[in-house]
Amino acid sequence: FSDMLTHLNRVSRLPLFVCPENYNHFKVSFTSLYVKGKLYYYREGVFYDKTSSGHYQSVPAPAGAIIEKLPAGAVEVRENNRVYWKAGDTWYEPIGSRGETVYRVVR
């Protein structure tokens, strides 16, 4: 389990450039993570994918993604005697790793 978490949640502070539609490029740091073999970038509750043109676009949170910290505004939800956290349309399941809690995208 810990090897999977390390692989999925490798933190990289990459100098990436995001190009929202008609805005200037700006430099930010993202967390890079692999989910089912595909590379995603994550920052402040938003997942990004690189387009064929080299720009980055926001995408729905991929099921199985593991993050270290919940996005701002996440609320606790209890369903079927289980605890989840919800931020926007994304649901997170708390899981333990090395005595710490991380969060896996479940829907």
Secondary structure as UniProt FT lines:
FT   HELIX           2..8
FT   STRAND          16..18
FT   TURN            21..22
FT   STRAND          26..28
FT   STRAND          31..35
FT   TURN            36..37
FT   STRAND          38..43
FT   TURN            44..45
FT   STRAND          46..50
FT   TURN            52..53
FT   STRAND          56..59
FT   TURN            63..64
FT   STRAND          66..67
FT   TURN            72..73
FT   STRAND          75..79
FT   TURN            80..81
FT   STRAND          82..87
FT   TURN            88..89
FT   STRAND          90..97
FT   TURN            98..99
FT   STRAND          100..105
//
